[in-house]
Amino acid sequence: CGSIQTAIDLATDGDAVWVATGTYVENLAVARSISLQGGWDTAFTVQNVETQPAIVEDTGSVDHNLRVGESGAPLVANVTVEGFTFRNGNDGIHVWSSNGSGSLSVTRVSIQNVAGQGIEVDGGSIHIAASQILTAQRGIEVDAGIVRVESLEVRHTTEEGFILEAGGAVTITQCTFQDIGQQGIQINQGTIRIAESTVTGVMSEAVLIKGGTVVLYHNVISNVISSGNPGVYAEPDGDVALNLTAVGNHVYAIPDHGIYARATKGTFEGNTVHDVEGNGLYVREGDAHVVGNTVYNVQGRGIYVRDEDTLLAEVVYLSLIHI
């Protein structure tokens, strides 16, 4: 075929489109159940994404490198994308599903130097694994859908590394967000579980939570750059409900409070917070359970609770400047 898009247009549901190594100057659109596989040699005998990259370059229109579905329409396809580099587009990948149908699986994909989001999700069931987003406005934006993200690297964004903007259900596991221009991760509403991930080298709050049901489990949160920004900042925006469970997180090198939660229901258990310029753990005006946390080398109070409804127990303080 003369182009990847020509092959996509000729394919029928269930087909696989194999793409040989090379640079393809085009913007792709998929609306049927196919598998896109890049990284093949020109004889189509060996697939190696690292040594034989299939690069999709924006045509200059600053459109999305890959569009899956159409805005305002249901996604009636199950699409698989593996082994591509998308670069210099608006969004690297943008997927729509107005009724939540359809799916997209993204594996071993590199998205580079895009003007908008590395990946934007507006519905559907989405799986992203073993991929990277390097240089974008935002790493991933989720407005709706069920999204599972594993082993993703997001580096060098001018805004958020990840944002759960308008709702959805998300799990993030073993991911890295580094060198982020604003918040590492921001949650406005929806449900999200973030586990065994690293958020570091961010300009603003490492994790900003404005609403929703949030679980932070065994993450490393460190090296916030701008003063006055906590590692984790949880405060509902208006009447939005907020429930936060933070268990086993390691929070350090923060120029404000390690974890700050206001008007928040939740549990704070087994976290280690140290080398922060504010309070280690600051809970106020909420209904929380605070137990078994370790706090040391902080410039404020170790654990500061300003709420009669919060249970405080089993606290370990080490080398505090003052409590």
TORVEXZA-534521 format. One record per residue (C-alpha): residue number from 1; residue in one letter; chain; x, y, z. Coordinates in Angstrom, 2 decimals, padded with zeros to 5 digits. Layout:
+-----+---+---+---------+---------+---------+
!   k ! r ! c !      xx !      yy !      zz !
+-----+---+---+---------+---------+---------+
! NUM ! A ! A !       X !       Y !       Z !
...
+-----+---+---+---------+---------+---------+
END
This chain:
+-----+---+---+---------+---------+---------+
!   k ! r ! c !      xx !      yy !      zz !
+-----+---+---+---------+---------+---------+
!   1 ! C ! A !  000.00 !  000.00 !  000.00 !
!   2 ! G ! A !  001.07 !  003.56 ! -000.57 !
!   3 ! S ! A !  000.38 !  004.63 !  003.02 !
!   4 ! I ! A ! -000.66 !  003.29 !  006.41 !
!   5 ! Q ! A ! -004.05 !  004.98 !  006.04 !
!   6 ! T ! A ! -004.65 !  003.21 !  002.72 !
!   7 ! A ! A ! -004.02 ! -000.13 !  004.42 !
!   8 ! I ! A ! -006.37 !  000.83 !  007.28 !
!   9 ! D ! A ! -009.10 !  001.76 !  004.80 !
!  10 ! L ! A ! -008.71 ! -001.57 !  002.97 !
!  11 ! A ! A ! -008.77 ! -003.64 !  006.17 !
!  12 ! T ! A ! -011.89 ! -005.29 !  007.54 !
!  13 ! D ! A ! -012.79 ! -006.18 !  011.12 !
!  14 ! G ! A ! -010.29 ! -008.64 !  012.56 !
!  15 ! D ! A ! -007.46 ! -007.79 !  010.14 !
!  16 ! A ! A ! -003.91 ! -006.93 !  011.17 !
!  17 ! V ! A ! -002.03 ! -004.11 !  009.45 !
!  18 ! W ! A !  001.73 ! -004.65 !  009.61 !
!  19 ! V ! A !  003.92 ! -001.59 !  009.08 !
!  20 ! A ! A !  007.58 ! -001.78 !  008.11 !
!  21 ! T ! A !  010.25 !  000.42 !  009.62 !
!  22 ! G ! A !  010.40 !  003.95 !  008.23 !
!  23 ! T ! A !  008.97 !  007.43 !  008.63 !
!  24 ! Y ! A !  005.40 !  007.99 !  007.45 !
!  25 ! V ! A !  004.20 !  011.57 !  007.07 !
!  26 ! E ! A !  000.45 !  011.18 !  007.60 !
!  27 ! N ! A ! -002.30 !  011.45 !  010.19 !
!  28 ! L ! A ! -004.18 !  008.24 !  010.89 !
!  29 ! A ! A ! -007.84 !  007.52 !  011.65 !
!  30 ! V ! A ! -009.27 !  004.16 !  012.72 !
!  31 ! A ! A ! -012.95 !  003.28 !  013.19 !
!  32 ! R ! A ! -012.97 ! -000.51 !  012.82 !
!  33 ! S ! A ! -011.69 ! -003.51 !  014.78 !
!  34 ! I ! A ! -008.13 ! -003.94 !  013.51 !
!  35 ! S ! A ! -004.63 ! -004.40 !  014.88 !
!  36 ! L ! A ! -001.92 ! -001.92 !  013.89 !
!  37 ! Q ! A !  001.56 ! -003.40 !  014.33 !
!  38 ! G ! A !  004.69 ! -001.37 !  013.65 !
!  39 ! G ! A !  008.39 ! -002.17 !  013.88 !
!  40 ! W ! A !  008.65 ! -004.81 !  011.15 !
!  41 ! D ! A !  011.60 ! -005.19 !  008.80 !
!  42 ! T ! A !  010.91 ! -004.59 !  005.12 !
!  43 ! A ! A !  010.57 ! -008.33 !  004.48 !
!  44 ! F ! A !  008.00 ! -008.62 !  007.33 !
!  45 ! T ! A !  009.87 ! -011.47 !  008.97 !
!  46 ! V ! A !  011.13 ! -009.81 !  012.20 !
!  47 ! Q ! A !  009.41 ! -007.27 !  014.48 !
!  48 ! N ! A !  011.71 ! -005.16 !  016.64 !
!  49 ! V ! A !  010.30 ! -001.85 !  017.84 !
!  50 ! E ! A !  013.63 ! -000.58 !  019.20 !
!  51 ! T ! A !  015.82 ! -001.18 !  016.16 !
!  52 ! Q ! A !  013.17 ! -000.93 !  013.42 !
!  53 ! P ! A !  010.89 !  001.93 !  014.45 !
!  54 ! A ! A !  007.76 !  002.80 !  012.49 !
!  55 ! I ! A !  007.47 !  006.58 !  012.89 !
!  56 ! V ! A !  004.24 !  008.43 !  012.13 !
!  57 ! E ! A !  004.96 !  012.12 !  011.61 !
!  58 ! D ! A !  002.32 !  014.85 !  011.49 !
!  59 ! T ! A !  001.72 !  016.23 !  008.02 !
!  60 ! G ! A !  001.94 !  019.82 !  009.21 !
!  61 ! S ! A ! -001.78 !  020.18 !  009.86 !
!  62 ! V ! A ! -001.19 !  019.81 !  013.63 !
!  63 ! D ! A ! -003.96 !  017.21 !  013.72 !
!  64 ! H ! A ! -003.83 !  014.17 !  016.00 !
!  65 ! N ! A ! -001.30 !  011.55 !  014.94 !
!  66 ! L ! A ! -003.91 !  008.83 !  015.51 !
!  67 ! R ! A ! -007.68 !  009.31 !  015.82 !
!  68 ! V ! A ! -009.72 !  006.37 !  017.12 !
!  69 ! G ! A ! -013.47 !  006.89 !  016.66 !
!  70 ! E ! A ! -015.18 !  010.23 !  016.12 !
!  71 ! S ! A ! -016.26 !  012.99 !  018.49 !
!  72 ! G ! A ! -019.86 !  012.59 !  019.65 !
!  73 ! A ! A ! -020.23 !  009.07 !  018.23 !
!  74 ! P ! A ! -020.06 !  005.59 !  019.80 !
!  75 ! L ! A ! -016.91 !  003.58 !  019.17 !
!  76 ! V ! A ! -017.99 !  000.33 !  017.49 !
!  77 ! A ! A ! -014.47 ! -001.04 !  017.22 !
!  78 ! N ! A ! -011.83 ! -002.82 !  019.27 !
!  79 ! V ! A ! -008.45 ! -001.45 !  018.18 !
!  80 ! T ! A ! -004.93 ! -002.60 !  019.03 !
!  81 ! V ! A ! -001.87 ! -000.40 !  018.43 !
!  82 ! E ! A !  001.64 ! -001.74 !  019.02 !
!  83 ! G ! A !  005.15 ! -000.70 !  018.12 !
!  84 ! F ! A !  004.86 !  002.87 !  016.80 !
!  85 ! T ! A !  006.43 !  006.26 !  017.39 !
!  86 ! F ! A !  003.97 !  009.15 !  017.00 !
!  87 ! R ! A !  005.44 !  012.62 !  016.91 !
!  88 ! N ! A !  004.84 !  016.32 !  016.23 !
!  89 ! G ! A !  001.03 !  016.09 !  016.14 !
!  90 ! N ! A ! -001.59 !  017.85 !  018.24 !
!  91 ! D ! A ! -002.51 !  014.84 !  020.40 !
!  92 ! G ! A ! -000.46 !  011.72 !  019.87 !
!  93 ! I ! A ! -003.56 !  009.52 !  020.24 !
!  94 ! H ! A ! -007.14 !  010.72 !  020.75 !
!  95 ! V ! A ! -009.95 !  008.22 !  021.32 !
!  96 ! W ! A ! -013.71 !  008.93 !  021.47 !
!  97 ! S ! A ! -016.71 !  006.85 !  022.49 !
!  98 ! S ! A ! -019.90 !  008.71 !  023.30 !
!  99 ! N ! A ! -021.57 !  005.70 !  024.98 !
! 100 ! G ! A ! -018.50 !  004.00 !  026.49 !
! 101 ! S ! A ! -018.45 !  001.18 !  023.95 !
! 102 ! G ! A ! -015.39 ! -000.10 !  022.11 !
! 103 ! S ! A ! -011.80 ! -000.50 !  023.25 !
! 104 ! L ! A ! -008.24 !  000.54 !  022.51 !
! 105 ! S ! A ! -005.05 ! -001.24 !  023.54 !
! 106 ! V ! A ! -001.76 !  000.69 !  023.24 !
! 107 ! T ! A !  001.51 ! -001.22 !  023.80 !
! 108 ! R ! A !  005.16 ! -000.32 !  023.17 !
! 109 ! V ! A !  004.31 !  003.09 !  021.75 !
! 110 ! S ! A !  006.42 !  006.24 !  022.02 !
! 111 ! I ! A !  004.69 !  009.64 !  021.72 !
! 112 ! Q ! A !  007.05 !  012.57 !  021.24 !
! 113 ! N ! A !  006.92 !  016.35 !  020.92 !
! 114 ! V ! A !  003.15 !  016.82 !  020.63 !
! 115 ! A ! A !  001.41 !  020.17 !  021.06 !
! 116 ! G ! A ! -001.51 !  018.84 !  023.12 !
! 117 ! Q ! A ! -001.98 !  015.63 !  025.06 !
! 118 ! G ! A !  000.14 !  012.55 !  024.57 !
! 119 ! I ! A ! -003.09 !  010.55 !  024.87 !
! 120 ! E ! A ! -006.61 !  011.93 !  025.37 !
! 121 ! V ! A ! -009.50 !  009.63 !  026.27 !
! 122 ! D ! A ! -013.15 !  010.56 !  025.79 !
! 123 ! G ! A ! -014.77 !  007.21 !  026.54 !
! 124 ! G ! A ! -014.32 !  003.51 !  025.86 !
! 125 ! S ! A ! -012.22 !  000.86 !  027.57 !
! 126 ! I ! A ! -008.54 !  001.77 !  027.24 !
! 127 ! H ! A ! -005.37 ! -000.16 !  028.13 !
! 128 ! I ! A ! -001.96 !  001.55 !  027.90 !
! 129 ! A ! A !  001.19 ! -000.46 !  028.69 !
! 130 ! A ! A !  004.98 ! -000.38 !  028.26 !
! 131 ! S ! A !  004.90 !  002.99 !  026.51 !
! 132 ! Q ! A !  006.29 !  006.51 !  026.89 !
! 133 ! I ! A !  005.20 !  010.10 !  026.40 !
! 134 ! L ! A !  008.09 !  012.52 !  025.97 !
! 135 ! T ! A !  007.48 !  016.26 !  025.60 !
! 136 ! A ! A !  003.81 !  017.24 !  025.51 !
! 137 ! Q ! A !  001.44 !  019.79 !  026.98 !
! 138 ! R ! A ! -000.16 !  017.04 !  029.11 !
! 139 ! G ! A !  000.80 !  013.41 !  029.34 !
! 140 ! I ! A ! -002.67 !  011.84 !  029.52 !
! 141 ! E ! A ! -006.08 !  013.48 !  029.85 !
! 142 ! V ! A ! -009.12 !  011.35 !  030.73 !
! 143 ! D ! A ! -012.58 !  012.88 !  030.34 !
! 144 ! A ! A ! -014.56 !  009.62 !  030.41 !
! 145 ! G ! A ! -014.04 !  005.88 !  030.10 !
! 146 ! I ! A ! -012.40 !  002.97 !  031.87 !
! 147 ! V ! A ! -008.64 !  003.38 !  031.65 !
! 148 ! R ! A ! -005.85 !  001.05 !  032.79 !
! 149 ! V ! A ! -002.27 !  002.33 !  032.59 !
! 150 ! E ! A !  000.77 !  000.15 !  033.33 !
! 151 ! S ! A !  004.52 !  000.71 !  032.99 !
! 152 ! L ! A !  004.18 !  004.12 !  031.34 !
! 153 ! E ! A !  006.81 !  006.88 !  031.41 !
! 154 ! V ! A !  005.67 !  010.49 !  031.15 !
! 155 ! R ! A !  008.45 !  013.09 !  031.03 !
! 156 ! H ! A !  008.81 !  016.74 !  030.06 !
! 157 ! T ! A !  005.28 !  018.16 !  030.04 !
! 158 ! T ! A !  004.43 !  021.85 !  030.31 !
! 159 ! E ! A !  001.23 !  021.09 !  032.25 !
! 160 ! E ! A !  000.00 !  017.98 !  034.11 !
! 161 ! G ! A !  001.58 !  014.59 !  033.72 !
! 162 ! F ! A ! -001.86 !  012.99 !  034.10 !
! 163 ! I ! A ! -005.28 !  014.57 !  034.62 !
! 164 ! L ! A ! -008.60 !  012.90 !  035.38 !
! 165 ! E ! A ! -010.60 !  015.85 !  034.14 !
! 166 ! A ! A ! -014.29 !  015.08 !  033.87 !
! 167 ! G ! A ! -014.78 !  011.60 !  035.31 !
! 168 ! G ! A ! -014.03 !  007.98 !  034.56 !
! 169 ! A ! A ! -012.50 !  004.96 !  036.29 !
! 170 ! V ! A ! -008.70 !  004.75 !  036.17 !
! 171 ! T ! A ! -005.95 !  002.50 !  037.49 !
! 172 ! I ! A ! -002.28 !  003.53 !  037.24 !
! 173 ! T ! A !  000.35 !  000.94 !  038.15 !
! 174 ! Q ! A !  004.16 !  001.07 !  038.04 !
! 175 ! C ! A !  004.30 !  004.33 !  036.10 !
! 176 ! T ! A !  006.74 !  007.26 !  036.25 !
! 177 ! F ! A !  005.88 !  010.97 !  035.98 !
! 178 ! Q ! A !  009.00 !  013.13 !  035.94 !
! 179 ! D ! A !  010.01 !  016.67 !  034.93 !
! 180 ! I ! A !  006.43 !  017.91 !  034.91 !
! 181 ! G ! A !  005.60 !  021.59 !  034.40 !
! 182 ! Q ! A !  002.56 !  021.72 !  036.69 !
! 183 ! Q ! A !  000.92 !  018.96 !  038.77 !
! 184 ! G ! A !  002.29 !  015.47 !  038.41 !
! 185 ! I ! A ! -001.21 !  013.97 !  038.71 !
! 186 ! Q ! A ! -004.47 !  015.92 !  039.06 !
! 187 ! I ! A ! -007.85 !  014.39 !  039.89 !
! 188 ! N ! A ! -010.97 !  016.55 !  039.54 !
! 189 ! Q ! A ! -013.59 !  013.80 !  039.82 !
! 190 ! G ! A ! -014.06 !  010.11 !  039.11 !
! 191 ! T ! A ! -012.43 !  007.02 !  040.59 !
! 192 ! I ! A ! -008.71 !  006.34 !  040.48 !
! 193 ! R ! A ! -006.17 !  003.97 !  042.04 !
! 194 ! I ! A ! -002.50 !  004.86 !  041.75 !
! 195 ! A ! A ! -000.10 !  002.14 !  042.89 !
! 196 ! E ! A !  003.65 !  001.50 !  042.93 !
! 197 ! S ! A !  004.32 !  004.59 !  040.82 !
! 198 ! T ! A !  006.78 !  007.48 !  041.02 !
! 199 ! V ! A !  005.95 !  011.19 !  040.79 !
! 200 ! T ! A !  009.07 !  013.33 !  040.98 !
! 201 ! G ! A !  010.58 !  016.56 !  039.74 !
! 202 ! V ! A !  007.26 !  018.39 !  039.40 !
! 203 ! M ! A !  006.82 !  022.14 !  039.46 !
! 204 ! S ! A !  003.55 !  022.25 !  041.45 !
! 205 ! E ! A !  001.78 !  019.68 !  043.68 !
! 206 ! A ! A !  002.91 !  016.15 !  042.95 !
! 207 ! V ! A ! -000.67 !  014.90 !  043.40 !
! 208 ! L ! A ! -003.58 !  017.39 !  043.43 !
! 209 ! I ! A ! -007.01 !  015.99 !  044.33 !
! 210 ! K ! A ! -010.15 !  018.12 !  043.94 !
! 211 ! G ! A ! -012.78 !  015.39 !  044.13 !
! 212 ! G ! A ! -013.61 !  011.75 !  043.52 !
! 213 ! T ! A ! -012.59 !  008.49 !  045.15 !
! 214 ! V ! A ! -008.81 !  008.17 !  045.22 !
! 215 ! V ! A ! -006.45 !  005.43 !  046.41 !
! 216 ! L ! A ! -002.71 !  006.13 !  046.68 !
! 217 ! Y ! A ! -000.93 !  002.84 !  047.40 !
! 218 ! H ! A !  002.82 !  002.42 !  047.87 !
! 219 ! N ! A !  003.93 !  005.29 !  045.64 !
! 220 ! V ! A !  007.09 !  007.43 !  045.75 !
! 221 ! I ! A !  006.24 !  011.15 !  045.75 !
! 222 ! S ! A !  009.23 !  013.48 !  045.85 !
! 223 ! N ! A !  011.12 !  016.55 !  044.71 !
! 224 ! V ! A !  008.46 !  019.19 !  044.28 !
! 225 ! I ! A !  010.25 !  022.24 !  042.89 !
! 226 ! S ! A !  008.18 !  025.36 !  043.65 !
! 227 ! S ! A !  007.83 !  026.50 !  047.26 !
! 228 ! G ! A !  004.41 !  026.39 !  048.90 !
! 229 ! N ! A !  003.30 !  023.20 !  047.11 !
! 230 ! P ! A !  002.55 !  020.02 !  049.11 !
! 231 ! G ! A !  003.43 !  016.55 !  047.95 !
! 232 ! V ! A ! -000.22 !  015.48 !  048.13 !
! 233 ! Y ! A ! -002.90 !  018.20 !  048.29 !
! 234 ! A ! A ! -006.49 !  017.00 !  048.78 !
! 235 ! E ! A ! -009.31 !  019.55 !  049.07 !
! 236 ! P ! A ! -012.73 !  019.28 !  047.42 !
! 237 ! D ! A ! -013.63 !  021.84 !  044.78 !
! 238 ! G ! A ! -017.02 !  023.19 !  045.85 !
! 239 ! D ! A ! -019.59 !  020.49 !  046.64 !
! 240 ! V ! A ! -017.65 !  017.66 !  044.98 !
! 241 ! A ! A ! -017.24 !  014.69 !  047.34 !
! 242 ! L ! A ! -013.69 !  013.56 !  048.08 !
! 243 ! N ! A ! -012.59 !  010.27 !  049.61 !
! 244 ! L ! A ! -008.88 !  009.56 !  049.88 !
! 245 ! T ! A ! -007.06 !  006.42 !  050.99 !
! 246 ! A ! A ! -003.29 !  006.84 !  051.26 !
! 247 ! V ! A ! -001.42 !  003.71 !  052.32 !
! 248 ! G ! A !  002.30 !  002.96 !  052.35 !
! 249 ! N ! A !  003.46 !  005.99 !  050.36 !
! 250 ! H ! A !  006.96 !  007.47 !  050.62 !
! 251 ! V ! A !  006.84 !  011.28 !  050.49 !
! 252 ! Y ! A !  009.99 !  013.42 !  050.74 !
! 253 ! A ! A !  011.84 !  016.51 !  049.52 !
! 254 ! I ! A !  008.73 !  018.69 !  049.56 !
! 255 ! P ! A !  008.84 !  022.52 !  050.05 !
! 256 ! D ! A !  005.55 !  022.52 !  052.03 !
! 257 ! H ! A !  003.39 !  019.88 !  053.77 !
! 258 ! G ! A !  004.11 !  016.29 !  052.84 !
! 259 ! I ! A !  000.41 !  015.34 !  052.75 !
! 260 ! Y ! A ! -002.35 !  017.93 !  053.21 !
! 261 ! A ! A ! -006.01 !  016.91 !  053.37 !
! 262 ! R ! A ! -008.90 !  019.27 !  054.09 !
! 263 ! A ! A ! -012.61 !  018.42 !  054.24 !
! 264 ! T ! A ! -011.67 !  014.93 !  053.13 !
! 265 ! K ! A ! -012.92 !  011.53 !  054.21 !
! 266 ! G ! A ! -010.27 !  008.88 !  054.21 !
! 267 ! T ! A ! -007.53 !  006.75 !  055.67 !
! 268 ! F ! A ! -003.84 !  007.63 !  056.07 !
! 269 ! E ! A ! -001.94 !  004.53 !  057.09 !
! 270 ! G ! A !  001.65 !  003.35 !  056.99 !
! 271 ! N ! A !  003.00 !  006.35 !  055.07 !
! 272 ! T ! A !  006.58 !  007.58 !  055.52 !
! 273 ! V ! A !  007.09 !  011.35 !  055.23 !
! 274 ! H ! A !  010.40 !  013.13 !  055.72 !
! 275 ! D ! A !  012.47 !  016.13 !  054.66 !
! 276 ! V ! A !  009.54 !  018.47 !  054.14 !
! 277 ! E ! A !  009.35 !  022.19 !  054.90 !
! 278 ! G ! A !  005.84 !  022.13 !  056.39 !
! 279 ! N ! A !  003.92 !  019.54 !  058.42 !
! 280 ! G ! A !  004.53 !  015.91 !  057.64 !
! 281 ! L ! A !  000.82 !  015.03 !  057.56 !
! 282 ! Y ! A ! -001.80 !  017.76 !  057.98 !
! 283 ! V ! A ! -005.48 !  016.77 !  058.29 !
! 284 ! R ! A ! -008.19 !  019.37 !  058.91 !
! 285 ! E ! A ! -011.97 !  019.56 !  058.74 !
! 286 ! G ! A ! -012.47 !  016.01 !  057.56 !
! 287 ! D ! A ! -013.35 !  012.55 !  058.81 !
! 288 ! A ! A ! -010.18 !  010.52 !  058.65 !
! 289 ! H ! A ! -008.36 !  007.57 !  060.17 !
! 290 ! V ! A ! -004.66 !  008.29 !  060.76 !
! 291 ! V ! A ! -002.63 !  005.30 !  061.92 !
! 292 ! G ! A !  000.87 !  003.85 !  061.77 !
! 293 ! N ! A !  002.62 !  006.66 !  059.89 !
! 294 ! T ! A !  006.32 !  007.52 !  060.21 !
! 295 ! V ! A !  007.41 !  011.17 !  060.05 !
! 296 ! Y ! A !  010.88 !  012.67 !  060.49 !
! 297 ! N ! A !  013.04 !  015.63 !  059.55 !
! 298 ! V ! A !  010.17 !  018.05 !  059.05 !
! 299 ! Q ! A !  010.19 !  021.79 !  059.70 !
! 300 ! G ! A !  006.58 !  021.95 !  060.89 !
! 301 ! R ! A !  004.59 !  019.52 !  063.00 !
! 302 ! G ! A !  005.00 !  015.82 !  062.44 !
! 303 ! I ! A !  001.30 !  015.04 !  062.24 !
! 304 ! Y ! A ! -001.13 !  017.92 !  062.71 !
! 305 ! V ! A ! -004.80 !  017.07 !  063.07 !
! 306 ! R ! A ! -007.38 !  019.87 !  063.33 !
! 307 ! D ! A ! -010.54 !  017.80 !  063.41 !
! 308 ! E ! A ! -012.36 !  016.18 !  066.32 !
! 309 ! D ! A ! -013.75 !  013.44 !  064.06 !
! 310 ! T ! A ! -010.31 !  012.12 !  063.07 !
! 311 ! L ! A ! -008.84 !  009.07 !  064.81 !
! 312 ! L ! A ! -005.10 !  009.42 !  065.44 !
! 313 ! A ! A ! -003.07 !  006.42 !  066.60 !
! 314 ! E ! A !  000.26 !  004.59 !  066.34 !
! 315 ! V ! A !  002.38 !  007.48 !  065.13 !
! 316 ! V ! A !  006.18 !  007.26 !  064.88 !
! 317 ! Y ! A !  008.13 !  010.52 !  065.10 !
! 318 ! L ! A !  011.86 !  010.60 !  064.40 !
! 319 ! S ! A !  014.20 !  013.59 !  064.48 !
! 320 ! L ! A !  011.47 !  016.21 !  064.37 !
! 321 ! I ! A !  012.42 !  019.85 !  064.54 !
! 322 ! H ! A !  009.23 !  020.31 !  066.54 !
! 323 ! I ! A !  005.83 !  018.74 !  066.96 !
+-----+---+---+---------+---------+---------+
END
